[in-house]
Amino acid sequence: MIDFVEFKLENDLHCILHKDQSKPIVNIMVGYKVGSKDETEGKKGVAHLFEHLMFQGSKNIKKGDHFEFVQRTGGYCNAFTSQDMTVYYENLPSNHLATGLWLESDRMNEIDLSEENLLNQKNVVIQEKMQNYDNAPYGTAMINILKILFKGSSYEIATIGNEEDIRSFLKLEAEEFHYNYYSPHNSALLISGDIDYPETIDMINQYFGKINKSKKLNRNYKTPEIFTEDRRLKIYDNIKLPVLYFCFPIPAAGSQEEYTMEYFANIIANNRSSRLYRNLVYEKKLLKSISATKYQFLETGVFIITAVAYPDSNNEEIEKEITDGINDFVRNGIKDAEYLKIKNKLDYAFNARMATLHNINGDLFNCWFFYNDTGRVNSNLQKYLSVRKDDIIESVKKYLFFVPKLLLTYLPKN
């Protein structure tokens, strides 16, 4: 059971506090409700660019000093951007809580958006795109999956964005983006760890209470085109092993599929005793490996089966075997042993996650962000454990059984 205190400041900053005095550390997390889906046409990649800009100095902090201040205390900090959100966090000794709050409030209030910093971070992000996506083996897979699966929607472009859009982002546009989206009204502050509630609330008011900014937000979600038939794409790249991506549209976070598809992913592919792994990797030796995962966003989702083949593999045979595996799952059901195994695995994994303050803050934030219900953090595990075998089969039947899908295949150029 995770106890927490939840309240809002007068400027609408949502605050969530969790006290755990077992260790003299705190985790501070500031989550902003802005991601790549909120970007306007011609400005794809701006949300992620801003993650970089937020470390380039602010009203009272010089460039690079954010890391320096945190590391000097013995702590660490980082951030990430997704389609729906941008999140910043610090782990610090609890006697440096004020340091973390000062750092986060200062860059929420005003960051250094000089032409020099803007140009510098544009180049950094473009280099990151080239290194991790454009020139990496299979690096463009997710870019292509989103582009095809969510065509015409706010999720069509990957978080890394487009190079020409990043280069075209102006200083004035950056200032407006920060003023509108990096505001108390559009964010949540979470603090977990060795804290005293009244003292921490006073500190939050001291550092964040006087920040008043825009409430103007551009929320214009566009729904993706409906699949009516299979879509197929082959890409020849500088790789040695073919990889097949089977991609199925599924509902957004908060749906029943958030829980049922977790069971299915593990039963069908995600461990060495899973059905497809055992059949296609060990027995028939058609694949080098196989895995499955789900991505569920605020408005939509995708389930992906990734099959890594051998150079001389028969891809048509692989496609048939995986399709047959899904169909067999629906027609013949789930064995008690494999159902209980995954149920126990999910139970263990959930409890293991709650061993760190960072994960507790992350789950609290996700429950607030995706479901508008922070208390859901204490019922999420039960939602997983209450999934029945029939629920899993019904979800797979509805979203993966003889339905249109995207098959993306990466093949060696030679």
C-alpha positions in Angstrom: 0.0 0.0 0.0 1.4 3.3 -1.1 0.3 6.2 1.1 0.4 9.7 -0.4 -0.8 13.2 0.0 -2.3 15.0 -3.0 -3.1 18.7 -3.4 -3.0 21.7 -5.8 -1.3 25.1 -5.4 -3.3 28.2 -6.3 -1.4 28.3 -9.6 -2.8 24.8 -10.4 0.5 22.9 -9.9 -0.6 19.4 -9.0 1.5 18.0 -6.1 1.8 14.4 -4.9 3.9 13.5 -1.9 4.8 10.0 -0.5 6.7 9.6 2.7 9.2 6.8 3.1 11.8 7.4 5.9 13.6 4.1 5.6 16.5 5.7 3.8 17.8 9.4 3.8 17.0 10.0 0.1 14.3 11.7 -1.9 13.2 11.4 -5.5 11.8 14.6 -7.2 9.9 14.2 -10.4 8.3 17.0 -12.5 6.0 15.7 -15.3 4.7 17.9 -18.0 1.7 17.0 -20.1 3.4 17.7 -23.4 4.9 15.2 -25.8 5.3 14.7 -29.5 1.6 14.3 -30.1 1.1 17.9 -29.0 3.5 19.3 -31.7 2.1 21.4 -34.5 2.7 20.6 -38.2 6.2 21.6 -39.3 7.5 21.4 -35.7 8.0 17.7 -35.2 10.7 17.0 -32.7 10.3 20.1 -30.6 9.1 18.4 -27.4 12.2 16.3 -27.3 14.4 19.2 -28.2 13.0 21.0 -25.2 14.1 18.2 -22.9 17.6 19.1 -24.0 17.1 22.8 -23.7 15.9 22.5 -20.1 19.5 21.5 -19.0 21.1 24.5 -20.7 20.7 26.9 -17.9 17.9 29.0 -16.5 17.2 32.3 -14.7 19.7 31.7 -11.9 21.7 28.6 -13.1 24.5 28.6 -15.7 24.7 26.1 -18.5 25.6 22.7 -17.3 25.2 23.6 -13.6 22.0 21.6 -13.1 24.0 18.4 -13.4 26.8 19.9 -11.4 24.6 20.9 -8.4 22.9 17.5 -8.3 26.1 15.5 -8.7 27.8 17.5 -6.0 25.2 16.3 -3.5 25.9 12.7 -4.5 22.7 12.4 -6.5 21.8 12.0 -10.2 19.3 13.4 -12.6 17.8 12.8 -16.0 14.8 13.2 -18.2 12.8 11.5 -21.0 10.2 12.5 -23.6 7.5 10.3 -25.0 4.5 10.8 -27.3 2.4 12.0 -24.4 4.7 13.5 -21.7 8.1 15.0 -20.8 9.4 14.0 -17.4 12.4 15.3 -15.3 13.7 13.7 -12.1 16.4 13.9 -9.5 17.5 11.4 -6.8 19.1 13.3 -3.9 20.1 13.0 -0.2 17.0 14.1 1.7 18.9 17.1 3.2 19.2 18.5 -0.3 15.5 18.5 -1.1 15.6 22.3 -1.2 18.3 22.1 -3.9 16.2 19.9 -6.1 13.1 22.1 -5.7 15.1 25.2 -6.5 16.6 23.7 -9.6 13.2 22.5 -11.0 11.3 25.6 -10.1 13.9 27.9 -11.6 13.8 26.1 -15.0 10.0 25.9 -14.9 9.9 29.6 -14.4 12.5 30.7 -17.0 15.2 28.9 -19.0 18.1 30.3 -21.1 16.7 30.3 -24.6 19.6 32.1 -26.2 20.3 31.6 -30.0 23.5 29.9 -29.1 21.9 27.3 -26.8 19.1 26.7 -29.3 21.5 26.1 -32.2 23.7 24.0 -30.1 20.9 21.7 -28.9 19.4 21.5 -32.4 22.7 20.0 -33.6 22.9 17.6 -30.6 19.4 16.3 -31.3 20.1 15.9 -35.0 23.3 14.0 -34.2 21.3 11.8 -31.8 18.7 11.1 -34.5 21.5 10.1 -37.0 23.3 7.9 -34.4 20.4 6.2 -32.7 17.9 6.1 -35.6 19.0 6.8 -39.1 22.3 5.0 -39.0 21.6 2.3 -36.4 20.6 -1.2 -37.3 16.8 -1.4 -37.4 16.9 2.1 -35.9 14.1 3.4 -38.2 11.7 0.5 -37.3 9.6 2.4 -34.8 9.6 5.5 -37.0 8.1 3.5 -39.8 5.7 1.6 -37.6 4.2 4.8 -36.2 4.2 6.5 -39.7 2.2 3.6 -41.2 0.1 2.4 -38.3 -1.0 5.9 -37.1 -1.1 7.6 -40.4 -2.9 11.0 -40.3 -2.9 11.1 -36.5 -1.0 13.0 -33.8 1.1 9.9 -33.1 2.3 9.5 -36.7 5.7 11.1 -36.2 8.2 9.5 -33.7 9.3 11.6 -30.7 12.8 12.2 -32.3 11.0 14.3 -35.0 12.1 15.5 -38.4 15.5 17.1 -39.0 14.1 20.0 -41.1 11.5 20.8 -38.5 14.1 20.9 -35.7 16.3 23.2 -37.7 13.4 25.6 -38.5 12.4 26.1 -34.8 12.8 29.8 -34.0 13.8 31.4 -30.6 10.4 33.2 -30.4 8.6 29.9 -31.0 10.7 28.3 -28.3 9.8 31.0 -25.8 6.1 30.6 -26.6 6.4 26.8 -26.2 8.0 27.1 -22.8 5.6 29.7 -21.6 2.5 27.7 -22.6 3.5 24.0 -21.9 6.1 24.4 -19.1 3.6 25.9 -16.7 2.2 24.8 -13.3 -1.2 24.4 -14.9 0.2 21.7 -17.3 2.4 19.7 -14.8 2.7 17.7 -11.7 5.3 17.7 -9.0 6.0 14.4 -7.2 8.3 13.9 -4.2 8.9 10.5 -2.6 11.2 9.6 0.3 12.5 10.9 3.6 10.3 13.9 4.0 8.1 15.7 6.5 4.7 16.6 4.9 4.1 20.1 6.5 7.8 21.1 6.0 7.8 19.9 2.3 4.5 21.6 1.5 6.0 24.9 2.8 9.0 24.4 0.6 6.9 23.7 -2.4 4.9 26.9 -1.9 8.2 28.8 -1.4 9.7 27.6 -4.7 6.7 27.1 -6.9 3.9 29.1 -5.5 4.7 32.3 -7.2 5.1 30.9 -10.7 2.2 32.0 -12.9 2.2 31.4 -16.6 0.0 30.7 -19.6 -2.9 28.3 -19.6 -3.0 28.3 -23.4 -2.6 24.8 -24.7 -2.9 23.4 -28.2 -4.6 20.0 -27.9 -5.7 19.0 -31.3 -5.6 15.2 -31.4 -6.2 13.6 -34.8 -7.3 10.0 -35.0 -5.4 7.5 -37.2 -6.8 6.1 -40.4 -8.7 2.8 -39.9 -7.0 -0.3 -41.2 -9.2 -2.3 -43.6 -6.5 -4.6 -45.0 -3.0 -5.7 -44.2 -0.2 -3.2 -44.9 3.3 -4.5 -45.9 6.6 -2.7 -46.2 10.0 -4.2 -46.9 13.2 -2.1 -46.1 16.6 -3.1 -47.3 19.3 -1.9 -44.9 22.9 -2.4 -43.7 22.0 -5.3 -41.5 23.0 -9.0 -41.3 19.8 -10.6 -40.0 16.3 -10.1 -41.3 13.7 -8.9 -38.7 9.9 -9.1 -39.1 7.7 -6.8 -37.1 4.0 -7.9 -36.8 2.1 -4.8 -35.7 -1.5 -4.7 -34.5 -3.5 -1.6 -33.4 -4.9 -1.9 -29.9 -6.8 0.4 -27.5 -5.2 3.1 -25.4 -3.8 3.0 -21.8 -6.6 2.3 -19.3 -8.4 -0.3 -21.4 -8.8 -3.9 -20.5 -6.0 -4.7 -23.0 -3.5 -2.9 -20.8 -3.7 -6.0 -18.6 -4.7 -8.9 -20.9 -2.1 -8.1 -23.5 0.6 -8.3 -20.8 -0.4 -11.9 -20.2 -0.5 -12.7 -23.9 2.9 -11.2 -24.6 4.5 -13.4 -22.0 2.6 -16.5 -22.9 3.2 -16.2 -26.6 6.8 -14.9 -26.9 8.5 -13.2 -24.0 10.4 -16.0 -22.3 12.3 -19.1 -23.4 9.4 -21.4 -22.5 6.8 -19.3 -24.3 5.0 -20.9 -27.2 6.6 -19.2 -30.2 10.0 -19.1 -28.6 10.0 -22.8 -27.9 8.5 -23.7 -31.3 10.4 -21.4 -33.7 13.7 -20.9 -31.9 14.4 -24.2 -30.2 12.4 -26.8 -32.1 12.2 -25.6 -35.7 15.2 -23.2 -35.6 13.5 -20.7 -37.9 14.3 -17.8 -35.7 17.2 -16.5 -33.6 14.8 -14.8 -31.2 11.3 -13.6 -30.8 9.6 -11.1 -28.4 6.4 -9.2 -28.0 5.6 -5.9 -26.4 2.7 -3.4 -26.2 2.9 0.4 -26.4 -0.2 2.1 -25.1 -0.5 5.9 -25.3 -3.1 8.3 -24.0 -5.2 8.0 -27.2 -4.2 4.7 -28.9 -1.8 1.7 -28.8 0.1 -0.9 -30.7 1.0 -4.5 -30.0 4.3 -5.7 -31.7 5.7 -9.1 -32.2 9.4 -8.9 -33.3 10.9 -11.9 -35.0 14.7 -12.0 -35.6 15.4 -14.5 -38.4 18.5 -16.1 -39.9 19.9 -14.9 -43.3 18.6 -17.9 -45.1 15.2 -18.0 -43.3 12.0 -18.4 -45.2 10.0 -15.3 -44.2 6.8 -16.6 -45.6 7.0 -19.7 -43.4 7.8 -17.5 -40.4 4.8 -15.4 -41.0 2.6 -18.5 -41.3 4.0 -20.0 -38.1 3.4 -16.8 -36.1 -0.1 -16.3 -37.5 -0.9 -20.0 -36.7 0.5 -19.4 -33.2 -2.0 -16.6 -32.6 -4.9 -18.5 -34.1 -4.1 -21.6 -32.0 -4.0 -19.4 -28.9 -7.6 -18.2 -29.6 -9.0 -21.6 -30.7 -7.4 -23.9 -28.1 -7.1 -21.5 -25.1 -4.6 -21.3 -22.3 -3.2 -24.0 -20.1 -3.5 -23.5 -16.3 0.3 -23.9 -15.9 1.2 -21.1 -18.3 -1.5 -18.8 -17.0 -0.4 -19.2 -13.3 3.3 -18.8 -14.3 2.7 -15.4 -15.9 0.4 -14.3 -13.1 3.1 -15.0 -10.5 5.7 -13.3 -12.7 3.6 -10.2 -13.0 3.0 -10.2 -9.2 6.7 -10.4 -8.5 7.7 -7.8 -11.1 5.1 -5.3 -9.8 6.3 -5.7 -6.2 10.0 -5.5 -7.2 9.3 -2.3 -9.1 8.0 -0.7 -5.9 11.4 -1.1 -4.2 12.7 2.2 -5.6 11.4 5.8 -5.0 11.8 6.6 -8.6 9.5 3.8 -9.7 6.9 4.8 -7.0 6.9 8.3 -8.3 6.7 7.1 -11.8 3.7 4.9 -11.1 2.0 7.7 -9.1 2.5 10.1 -12.0 1.2 7.6 -14.6 -1.9 7.0 -12.6 -2.6 10.7 -12.3 -1.6 11.4 -16.0 -3.3 8.5 -17.8 -6.3 7.8 -15.6 -6.8 11.0 -13.6 -6.8 8.8 -10.5 -3.6 8.7 -8.5 -5.2 6.2 -6.1 -5.2 3.7 -8.9 -1.5 3.0 -7.9 -2.9 0.8 -5.1 -5.3 -1.2 -7.3 -3.2 -1.7 -10.4 -1.7 -5.0 -9.2 -5.1 -6.4 -8.4 -6.3 -5.4 -11.9 -3.5 -7.6 -13.3 -4.2 -10.5 -10.9 -7.9 -10.5 -11.5 -7.5 -11.0 -15.3 -9.1 -14.3 -16.3 -8.0 -16.7 -19.1 -11.2 -15.9 -21.0 -10.4 -12.2 -20.8 -7.0 -12.7 -22.5 -8.5 -14.9 -25.2 -11.2 -12.3 -25.9 -8.7 -9.5 -26.3 -6.5 -11.5 -28.6 -9.5 -12.6 -30.6 -10.7 -9.0 -31.0 -7.5 -7.3 -31.9 -5.1 -9.9 -33.3 -7.2 -12.7 -34.7 -7.8 -12.4 -38.5 -7.6 -8.6 -38.3 -5.7 -6.1 -40.6 -2.1 -5.6 -39.4 1.2 -4.1 -40.5 4.0 -6.4 -41.4 7.3 -4.5 -41.5 10.3 -6.5 -42.7 13.9 -5.4 -42.6 16.2 -7.3 -45.0 20.0 -7.2 -45.6 20.9 -5.1 -48.7 23.1 -7.8 -50.0 
